[in-house]
Amino acid sequence: MKRAIILTILFCSQFALAQQSLPIIDMQLHAHPIDGQGPPPVAICTPINPMPVWDPAEKYSDVFLRMLKEPPCDNPVWSPTTDEALMQETFDVLDKYNIYGVLSGTVDRVAKWRSLRPDRLYPAIEMSISPNTPSTDSLRSLHKNGNLMVLGELTTQYAGIYPNDDKLEPYFELAEELDIPVGIHVGPGPPGVIYLGSSNYRAKMHSPLTLEEVLVRHPKLRLYIMHGGYPMLDDLLAVLYAHPQVHLDVGVIVFTQPKEAFYKWLKAIVDAGFGNRVMFGSDQMVWPGVIERSVKILEEAPFLTESQKRDILYNNAARFLRLSDDEIARHHGK
């Protein structure tokens, strides 16, 4: 009887803690197909350390796939093997950690995920510039119907298209007109991505300075730099200083970069006074397990105060997205 009472108390305590979990906003979730990173299952090391080394006598795609199939670390994160499992495991992590996510992908896939968890997912769209790029009229319609809250992830860097390219101008005009936040990929893709098919991708495009003309041309644009322009720290600090409306997220770099390197980069941003513009992002693709590891890395950052952690994990994004007081209260279980 005594043991039963103790177990009941422990269960109730754990349930209460779960109910009281402070909310998190993930600014970079993806509704991707399970084979989006190669034939499943594939694994990723967190962090990727050492980074791949390549002898061009071998195809780099073979080197990269081997890294995903035979991960060189003791505790990799493995992908599920079906689309349904990927979706459900992602939902499980969101529920466990009280996470609300900005979800991008194709219109149909985002709609499917949101139909099951509209309480936790905000609709976005992942797009580049190609024959399949949605028209501005179709995006306007999505927004009107409540199916587009964020324009992004814009992945034009992979195609070698700079942010100030004329092809993107109609989309920035639309976002400014409709007051839709924009998330644009400026920073690292997969290591060696140029040799994985993105032949127009360039390392110099990691620089946030590539965004300046867009920002000046569209002063009311709410823009966040996905991946934070890593590792171009000086360029990032210059843009944050010159353009107070710009925010960034820590997607992918939070779990792929060696912890010491990531902490050094993040600490420099916070020390420079820009901790109020850093937002959490996991860049979950086909690995739901990286969300939990990413949260843990931020929670364990020794240089961040509890207040700064809350800003990065929730408050900055809530302000940037202009969530209502009612929505914020709901996230906090009030």
Buried (B, 14 or more C-beta within 10 A) or exposed (E): EEEEEEEEEEEEEEEEEEEEBEBBBBBBBBBBEBEBBBEBBBBBBBBBBEEBEBEEEEEBEEBBBEBBEEBEBEEBBBBBBEBEBBBEBBBEBBBEBBBBBBBBBBBEBBBBBBEEBEEBBBBBBBBBBEEEBBEBEEBBEBBEEEBBBBBBBBBBBBBBBBBBBEBBBEBBBBBBEBEBBBBBBBBBBBBBBBBBEBEEBEEEBBBBBBBBEBBEEBEEBBBBBBBBBBBBBEBBBBBBEEBEBBBBBBBBBBBBBEBEBBBBBBBBBBEEEBBEBBBBBBBBBBBBBBBBBBBBBBEEBEEBEEEBBBBBBBBBBBBBBEBEEEEBEBBEEE
